[in-house]
């Protein structure tokens, strides 16, 4: 007696179909799972057996072989519990249905037969639509997320009995429907808004320029000057996510198991702020069962590293690849996975170990040597990938006490989106380029030409500040964004001089 059930598993942020074959024959009771199962899959036989018995059915005490195909990919997790149980029951004749091959099935069983949610429902649903299957049977809590994939019947079940009744047609379970556009429109509220930020106008301006051109930014200032508070508000001025971007970001969070049940679609830019004790695997992704790291969870959003010099050196070194390529590759003995990682890096640091080097009120207790050493902890190669450095002074008392409300994020976002539209048109012929920060030297030559006055200004700045050739390119890119914010086609000297202001760390190191 043989039954075949379709299920699916996640690899990277995409999914592939897995055929669960159940073979029953007479003989002394025996239960084996083959096809590279990991321990969670091997343990499923205890859960499956209890769930079948506790659902009021007789468990067939026979020789049971479960095969998970393709056999060469390691299967992990508990999502195969429900398909294995359904396979055994179909092979034993408890389920008489020709509909089994039209649906894919996933779910983790509890011992009483009820279902628990699984990770990766969205990428799996997307894969099933591609494979032209009719529908997907999932635990009730995953239904909303799976229904984000269009053209798919998503059947929410609460227990093993529900799934059996659905296939035996003793119960109709209507497919779960969700209005994607409505889900996308509803959630666009940001927790933090720039109108709560008093003073610090030039820092807000620098953040606006960073958002408008997709530039990485670092803020340098004493503790309590509002660096973290402003970084948290950065997503609220980034261009709104498109539906495709929202789905891609949601996929990553779904695979990592970080989607809250009431939230089936991530519609606002993610903001990730890992602690400086994080390991390189936590930041980049990896682990024995590879999981996306912080750089991927921040895809289409902001990765904020507070206290940048406190991060371990090797952790900051591994950041370089995703910053350059926009994706991250994790190699394992059996497979190599690629996760997307197109994020904007925002970093913050104190100007010296005690933090008060630039503070007019508190005296700094660090020696010149200590300050130099502290600044040198942030490696040159990483700093070279940060376009904008901005000093954040302590907030003045009159700013704190003023009752005037500052400009709201929505107004800033409007300007940012206008500047991004100019960039999208400019780069429409260039592949993979959608914002100024991503320009390579070839595009910089083409799109960032400056006049004689501009050249003279840059020459003076570079000789005075001793800037590197790399910094020269960064200044041109940022000046291009400042011009775009103003809607100006040529880059004017005023745009250049503002861009030069955003290289304060070069001056400190110099």
C-alpha positions as CSV (number, residue, x, y, z in Angstrom):
1,X,0.0,0.0,0.0
2,X,1.6,3.2,-1.1
3,X,0.5,6.9,-0.9
4,X,2.2,10.0,-2.2
5,X,1.7,13.4,-0.6
6,X,3.2,16.7,-1.9
7,X,4.8,19.0,0.7
8,X,7.6,21.6,0.4
9,X,10.6,22.9,2.2
10,X,12.6,26.1,2.2
11,X,16.1,26.6,0.9
12,X,17.5,30.1,1.2
13,X,14.5,32.2,0.7
14,X,12.9,30.1,-2.0
15,X,11.1,26.8,-1.6
16,X,11.1,23.5,-3.5
17,X,8.6,20.7,-3.5
18,X,9.2,17.5,-1.5
19,X,7.3,14.3,-2.2
20,X,6.4,12.4,0.9
21,X,5.9,8.7,0.0
22,X,4.4,6.4,2.6
23,X,4.7,2.6,2.1
24,X,2.9,0.2,4.4
25,X,3.3,-3.6,4.4
26,X,2.5,-6.5,6.7
27,X,5.3,-7.5,9.1
28,X,6.5,-6.8,12.5
29,X,5.8,-3.1,13.4
30,X,8.6,-0.8,12.2
31,X,8.7,2.9,11.3
32,X,11.6,4.4,9.3
33,X,12.1,7.8,7.6
34,X,14.6,8.0,4.7
35,X,15.7,10.8,2.5
36,X,18.2,12.8,4.6
37,X,15.9,13.7,7.5
38,X,17.4,15.8,10.3
39,X,16.5,14.9,14.0
40,X,13.3,17.0,14.0
41,X,12.0,15.1,11.0
42,X,13.1,11.7,12.5
43,X,11.3,12.5,15.7
44,X,8.1,13.2,13.8
45,X,7.2,9.5,14.0
46,X,6.4,9.8,17.8
47,X,4.3,13.0,17.1
48,X,2.5,11.4,14.1
49,X,1.7,8.2,16.0
50,X,0.3,10.0,19.0
51,X,-1.6,12.5,16.9
52,X,-3.3,9.7,14.9
53,X,-4.3,7.8,18.0
54,X,-5.5,11.0,19.8
55,X,-7.6,11.9,16.8
56,X,-9.6,8.7,17.4
57,X,-8.1,6.6,14.6
58,X,-6.3,3.2,14.8
59,X,-2.6,3.5,14.0
60,X,-1.6,0.9,11.5
61,X,1.0,-1.3,13.3
62,X,2.8,-2.5,10.2
63,X,6.2,-2.0,8.5
64,X,6.0,1.7,7.6
65,X,8.6,3.3,5.4
66,X,8.5,7.1,4.7
67,X,10.6,8.5,1.9
68,X,11.2,12.2,1.4
69,X,12.3,12.9,-2.1
70,X,14.5,14.5,-3.6
71,X,16.7,12.4,-1.4
72,X,19.9,14.4,-1.7
73,X,18.7,17.6,0.1
74,X,18.8,17.6,3.9
75,X,15.2,18.0,5.2
76,X,14.8,19.9,8.5
77,X,12.1,21.0,10.8
78,X,8.7,19.7,11.9
79,X,6.6,20.9,8.9
80,X,6.6,17.3,7.5
81,X,4.5,16.0,10.4
82,X,1.1,16.6,8.8
83,X,2.1,15.3,5.3
84,X,3.6,12.1,6.9
85,X,0.5,11.5,8.9
86,X,-1.7,12.0,5.9
87,X,0.5,9.7,3.8
88,X,0.2,6.9,6.4
89,X,-3.6,7.4,6.7
90,X,-4.0,7.5,2.9
91,X,-1.9,4.3,2.5
92,X,-4.0,2.6,5.2
93,X,-7.2,3.5,3.5
94,X,-8.5,6.1,6.0
95,X,-8.5,8.8,3.3
96,X,-10.2,8.1,0.0
97,X,-9.5,11.1,-2.1
98,X,-8.2,11.8,-5.6
99,X,-7.7,15.4,-4.5
100,X,-4.5,14.6,-2.6
101,X,-2.3,15.2,-5.6
102,X,-3.8,18.7,-6.2
103,X,-2.7,20.1,-2.8
104,X,0.5,20.5,-1.0
105,X,0.4,19.9,2.8
106,X,2.4,21.3,5.6
107,X,2.1,21.5,9.4
108,X,3.7,20.5,12.7
109,X,1.5,18.2,14.8
110,X,1.0,18.3,18.6
111,X,0.5,15.0,20.4
112,X,-3.2,15.7,20.6
113,X,-3.5,16.1,16.8
114,X,-3.8,19.9,16.8
115,X,-1.5,21.9,14.5
116,X,1.2,24.3,15.2
117,X,2.4,27.0,12.7
118,X,5.5,26.5,10.6
119,X,8.2,28.8,9.2
120,X,8.4,29.8,5.5
121,X,4.7,29.6,4.5
122,X,5.0,32.5,2.1
123,X,8.0,31.3,0.0
124,X,6.4,27.8,0.0
125,X,3.1,29.2,-1.3
126,X,4.9,31.1,-4.0
127,X,6.7,27.9,-5.1
128,X,3.4,26.0,-5.2
129,X,1.8,28.6,-7.5
130,X,4.8,28.2,-9.8
131,X,4.4,24.4,-9.8
132,X,0.7,24.8,-10.9
133,X,-0.8,23.0,-7.9
134,X,-4.4,23.9,-7.0
135,X,-3.8,24.6,-3.3
136,X,-2.0,24.4,0.0
137,X,-3.2,23.0,3.3
138,X,-1.6,24.8,6.2
139,X,-2.1,25.4,10.0
140,X,-4.6,28.1,10.6
141,X,-2.0,30.6,11.9
142,X,-0.1,30.4,8.6
143,X,-3.1,30.9,6.4
144,X,-2.9,34.7,6.1
145,X,0.7,34.7,5.3
146,X,0.4,31.9,2.6
147,X,-2.6,33.7,1.1
148,X,-0.3,36.6,0.1
149,X,0.7,34.4,-2.9
150,X,-1.9,35.1,-5.6
151,X,-3.9,32.4,-7.4
152,X,-3.7,29.8,-4.7
153,X,-6.4,28.0,-2.6
154,X,-5.1,28.2,0.9
155,X,-7.0,25.8,3.2
156,X,-6.6,26.6,6.9
157,X,-6.8,23.6,9.2
158,X,-6.7,23.4,13.0
159,X,-6.0,19.8,13.5
160,X,-5.3,16.5,11.8
161,X,-9.0,15.6,11.9
162,X,-9.8,18.8,10.0
163,X,-7.4,17.8,7.2
164,X,-8.8,14.3,7.0
165,X,-12.4,15.6,6.9
166,X,-11.4,18.1,4.2
167,X,-10.0,15.4,1.9
168,X,-12.7,12.9,2.6
169,X,-15.2,15.8,1.9
170,X,-17.1,15.2,5.1
171,X,-16.5,18.9,5.8
172,X,-16.1,21.9,3.6
173,X,-13.4,24.4,4.6
174,X,-13.6,27.6,2.6
175,X,-10.2,28.8,1.2
176,X,-8.7,31.7,3.2
177,X,-8.9,34.9,1.2
178,X,-6.9,38.1,1.7
179,X,-7.0,41.4,-0.2
180,X,-3.4,42.0,-0.9
181,X,-3.7,45.6,-1.9
182,X,-5.7,46.3,1.3
183,X,-3.2,44.5,3.5
184,X,-0.5,46.5,1.8
185,X,-2.3,49.9,2.3
186,X,-3.3,49.4,5.9
187,X,-0.1,48.9,7.7
188,X,1.8,51.9,6.4
189,X,2.1,53.5,9.9
190,X,5.5,54.3,11.3
191,X,6.1,54.0,15.0
192,X,8.6,56.9,15.0
193,X,8.3,60.3,13.3
194,X,10.8,63.1,12.7
195,X,8.3,65.6,14.0
196,X,9.3,64.5,17.6
197,X,13.0,65.5,17.0
198,X,13.7,69.0,18.2
199,X,16.7,70.9,16.8
200,X,19.5,69.0,15.1
201,X,18.4,70.4,11.7
202,X,21.7,69.7,10.0
203,X,21.6,66.1,11.1
204,X,18.1,65.7,9.8
205,X,19.3,67.2,6.6
206,X,22.1,64.7,6.3
207,X,19.7,61.8,7.0
208,X,17.4,63.2,4.3
209,X,20.3,63.3,1.8
210,X,21.3,59.7,2.8
211,X,17.7,58.4,2.3
212,X,17.4,60.3,-1.0
213,X,20.5,58.7,-2.6
214,X,20.5,55.4,-0.6
215,X,23.8,56.4,1.0
216,X,25.3,54.7,4.1
217,X,25.7,57.2,6.9
218,X,27.6,57.4,10.2
219,X,26.8,59.7,13.1
220,X,29.5,60.8,15.5
221,X,28.5,62.5,18.8
222,X,28.4,62.3,22.6
223,X,26.0,60.0,24.4
224,X,22.5,61.4,24.7
225,X,22.8,63.6,21.6
226,X,20.0,61.7,19.9
227,X,21.9,59.5,17.4
228,X,19.9,56.4,18.1
229,X,16.6,58.3,18.3
230,X,17.2,59.8,14.8
231,X,18.4,56.5,13.3
232,X,15.1,54.8,14.4
233,X,13.2,57.4,12.4
234,X,15.2,56.7,9.2
235,X,12.7,54.1,7.8
236,X,10.0,56.7,8.0
237,X,11.6,58.8,5.3
238,X,12.8,56.1,3.0
239,X,10.9,55.6,-0.2
240,X,7.8,53.5,0.4
241,X,8.2,49.8,-0.3
242,X,6.7,48.5,-3.6
243,X,4.5,45.4,-3.3
244,X,7.3,43.2,-4.8
245,X,9.8,44.6,-2.3
246,X,7.3,44.0,0.6
247,X,6.9,40.4,-0.5
248,X,10.6,39.8,-0.8
249,X,11.3,41.2,2.7
250,X,8.4,39.2,4.1
251,X,9.8,36.0,2.6
252,X,13.1,36.5,4.5
253,X,11.3,37.2,7.8
254,X,9.0,34.2,7.2
255,X,12.0,31.9,6.7
256,X,13.6,33.2,9.9
257,X,10.4,32.6,11.8
258,X,10.0,36.2,12.7
259,X,6.6,37.0,11.3
260,X,4.1,37.9,14.0
261,X,0.8,36.0,13.4
262,X,-1.3,39.1,12.9
263,X,1.2,40.5,10.5
264,X,1.2,38.6,7.2
265,X,3.0,41.2,5.1
266,X,5.8,43.5,6.1
267,X,4.9,46.8,4.5
268,X,7.2,49.2,6.2
269,X,11.0,49.2,5.9
270,X,12.6,46.9,8.4
271,X,14.9,48.5,11.0
272,X,17.4,46.1,12.6
273,X,19.6,47.1,15.4
274,X,21.9,44.3,16.5
275,X,23.9,44.6,19.8
276,X,27.7,45.0,19.4
277,X,28.2,41.5,21.0
278,X,26.7,39.8,17.9
279,X,28.7,37.1,16.2
280,X,29.5,37.2,12.5
281,X,27.0,34.3,11.8
282,X,24.4,36.4,13.6
283,X,25.1,39.4,11.4
284,X,25.7,37.6,8.0
285,X,23.6,34.5,8.5
286,X,24.6,30.9,8.9
287,X,24.5,28.4,11.8
288,X,24.3,24.6,11.5
289,X,20.8,25.1,9.8
290,X,21.5,28.2,7.8
291,X,19.3,31.1,8.8
292,X,19.3,34.6,7.4
293,X,21.3,37.1,9.4
294,X,20.7,40.7,10.4
295,X,22.0,42.0,7.0
296,X,19.2,40.0,5.3
297,X,16.5,40.8,7.8
298,X,17.3,44.5,7.0
299,X,16.8,43.9,3.3
300,X,15.0,47.0,1.8
301,X,15.4,48.7,5.1
302,X,18.0,50.0,7.6
303,X,20.7,48.1,9.5
304,X,21.7,50.3,12.4
305,X,25.0,49.6,14.2
306,X,25.2,51.6,17.4
307,X,28.6,52.0,19.1
308,X,30.4,50.9,15.9
309,X,33.9,50.7,17.3
310,X,32.7,48.2,19.9
311,X,31.8,45.6,17.3
312,X,34.4,42.8,16.9
313,X,36.8,43.5,14.0
314,X,36.0,40.2,12.2
315,X,32.3,41.0,12.4
316,X,32.8,44.3,10.7
317,X,35.1,42.7,8.1
318,X,32.3,40.3,6.9
319,X,30.0,43.3,6.4
320,X,32.0,44.3,3.3
321,X,30.7,41.6,0.9
322,X,27.0,42.4,1.4
323,X,27.7,46.1,1.4
324,X,29.3,45.8,-2.0
325,X,27.1,43.1,-3.6
326,X,23.7,43.5,-2.0
327,X,23.5,39.8,-1.2
328,X,25.2,37.3,1.0
329,X,26.4,33.8,0.2
330,X,26.7,31.2,3.0
331,X,28.7,28.1,2.0
332,X,28.1,24.8,3.7
333,X,29.6,21.3,2.9
334,X,26.4,20.2,1.3
335,X,25.0,23.4,-0.2
336,X,25.6,27.1,-0.6
337,X,22.7,29.5,0.0
338,X,22.3,33.1,-1.2
339,X,20.2,35.6,0.8
340,X,19.4,39.1,-0.5
341,X,20.9,41.9,1.6
342,X,20.1,45.3,0.0
343,X,20.1,47.5,3.1
344,X,21.1,51.0,4.0
345,X,23.8,51.1,6.7
346,X,23.4,53.6,9.5
347,X,26.1,53.6,12.2
348,X,26.7,55.7,15.3
349,X,29.8,56.2,17.4
350,X,31.1,58.3,20.2
351,X,34.0,60.7,19.2
352,X,36.3,59.1,21.8
353,X,36.2,56.3,24.4
354,X,34.5,58.4,27.1
355,X,32.2,60.1,24.5
356,X,32.7,63.7,25.4
357,X,35.5,64.8,23.1
358,X,33.2,67.2,21.1
359,X,30.9,68.1,24.0
360,X,31.2,71.7,25.1
361,X,29.7,71.0,28.5
362,X,31.4,67.8,29.7
363,X,35.2,67.6,29.8
364,X,36.8,64.7,27.9
365,X,39.1,62.5,29.9
366,X,40.8,60.7,27.0
367,X,44.4,61.1,25.9
368,X,45.2,61.9,22.2
369,X,46.6,58.3,21.9
370,X,43.4,56.7,23.2
371,X,41.2,58.8,20.8
372,X,43.4,57.8,17.9
373,X,43.2,54.2,18.8
374,X,39.5,54.3,19.3
375,X,38.9,55.9,15.9
376,X,41.2,53.4,14.2
377,X,39.0,50.5,15.4
378,X,36.6,51.3,12.6
379,X,38.5,49.8,9.7
380,X,39.4,51.9,6.7
381,X,37.7,49.6,4.2
382,X,34.4,49.8,6.1
383,X,34.6,53.5,6.4
384,X,35.3,53.7,2.7
385,X,31.8,52.3,2.1
386,X,30.1,55.0,4.2
387,X,29.3,58.1,2.1
388,X,28.1,60.5,4.7
389,X,29.8,61.3,8.1
390,X,27.9,63.7,10.2
391,X,28.7,65.2,13.7
392,X,25.8,65.2,16.1
393,X,26.3,67.9,18.8
394,X,24.6,67.7,22.2
395,X,21.0,69.2,22.0
396,X,20.9,72.8,23.0
397,X,18.5,73.7,25.9
398,X,16.5,76.2,23.9
399,X,15.8,73.4,21.3
400,X,14.6,71.0,23.9
401,X,12.3,73.5,25.5
402,X,10.8,74.9,22.3
403,X,7.2,73.9,21.7
404,X,7.3,74.3,17.9
405,X,6.7,71.0,16.3
406,X,9.3,69.9,13.7
407,X,8.7,68.9,10.1
408,X,6.9,65.5,9.9
409,X,8.5,62.5,8.3
410,X,5.8,62.4,5.5
411,X,6.9,65.8,4.2
412,X,10.6,64.7,4.1
413,X,9.6,61.4,2.5
414,X,7.9,63.2,-0.3
415,X,11.1,65.0,-1.2
416,X,13.1,61.8,-0.9
417,X,10.7,60.0,-3.3
418,X,10.9,62.9,-5.8
419,X,14.7,62.7,-5.8
420,X,14.5,58.8,-6.2
421,X,12.2,59.2,-9.2
422,X,14.8,61.4,-10.9
423,X,17.4,58.7,-10.2
424,X,15.2,55.9,-11.5
425,X,14.8,57.9,-14.8
426,X,18.5,58.6,-15.0
427,X,19.5,55.0,-14.5
428,X,16.6,53.5,-16.6
429,X,19.2,52.2,-19.1
430,X,21.7,50.9,-16.5
431,X,21.1,47.4,-15.1
432,X,20.8,46.9,-11.3
433,X,21.2,50.6,-10.6
434,X,18.4,52.4,-8.8
435,X,20.0,55.0,-6.6
436,X,23.1,57.3,-6.6
437,X,24.9,55.4,-3.8
438,X,25.3,52.4,-6.1
439,X,27.1,54.2,-8.9
440,X,30.5,52.8,-9.9
441,X,33.3,55.1,-11.2
442,X,32.0,54.7,-14.8
443,X,28.6,56.1,-13.9
444,X,30.2,58.8,-11.7
445,X,32.1,60.0,-14.8
446,X,29.0,60.0,-16.9
447,X,26.4,61.5,-14.5
448,X,28.5,63.7,-12.1
449,X,30.2,66.2,-14.3
450,X,31.1,69.5,-12.5
451,X,32.2,72.9,-13.9
452,X,35.5,74.8,-13.4
453,X,34.3,76.5,-10.2
454,X,33.4,73.1,-8.8
455,X,36.8,71.6,-9.8
456,X,38.6,74.4,-8.0
457,X,36.5,74.0,-4.9
458,X,37.1,70.2,-4.8
459,X,40.9,70.7,-5.4
460,X,41.2,73.1,-2.4
461,X,39.1,70.7,-0.2
462,X,41.2,67.7,-1.1
463,X,44.5,69.4,-0.6
464,X,43.4,70.9,2.7
465,X,41.7,67.8,4.1
466,X,44.0,65.3,2.5
467,X,41.1,63.2,1.2
468,X,41.7,59.9,-0.6
469,X,40.6,59.2,-4.2
470,X,37.8,57.1,-2.7
471,X,36.5,60.1,-0.8
472,X,36.6,62.1,-4.0
473,X,34.1,59.7,-5.6
474,X,31.9,59.7,-2.5
475,X,31.7,63.5,-2.5
476,X,30.6,63.5,-6.1
477,X,27.9,60.9,-5.5
478,X,26.5,62.8,-2.5
479,X,26.7,66.1,-4.4
480,X,24.6,64.4,-7.2
481,X,22.0,63.5,-4.6
482,X,21.9,67.0,-3.1
483,X,21.4,68.4,-6.7
484,X,18.6,65.8,-7.3
485,X,16.8,66.9,-4.1
486,X,16.9,70.4,-5.4
487,X,15.7,69.2,-8.9
488,X,18.9,70.6,-10.4
489,X,20.4,68.9,-13.5
490,X,24.0,70.3,-13.1
491,X,25.9,69.8,-9.8
492,X,26.6,73.3,-8.5
493,X,29.5,74.5,-6.2
494,X,26.9,74.9,-3.4
495,X,26.0,71.2,-3.7
496,X,29.7,70.2,-3.6
497,X,30.5,72.3,-0.6
498,X,27.6,70.6,1.3
499,X,28.8,67.2,0.3
500,X,32.4,68.1,1.5
501,X,30.9,68.8,4.9
502,X,29.8,65.2,5.2
503,X,33.4,63.8,5.4
504,X,34.2,64.7,9.0
505,X,35.9,61.4,9.8
506,X,38.4,62.0,7.1
507,X,39.3,65.2,8.8
508,X,39.6,63.5,12.2
509,X,41.8,60.7,10.8
510,X,43.9,63.2,9.0
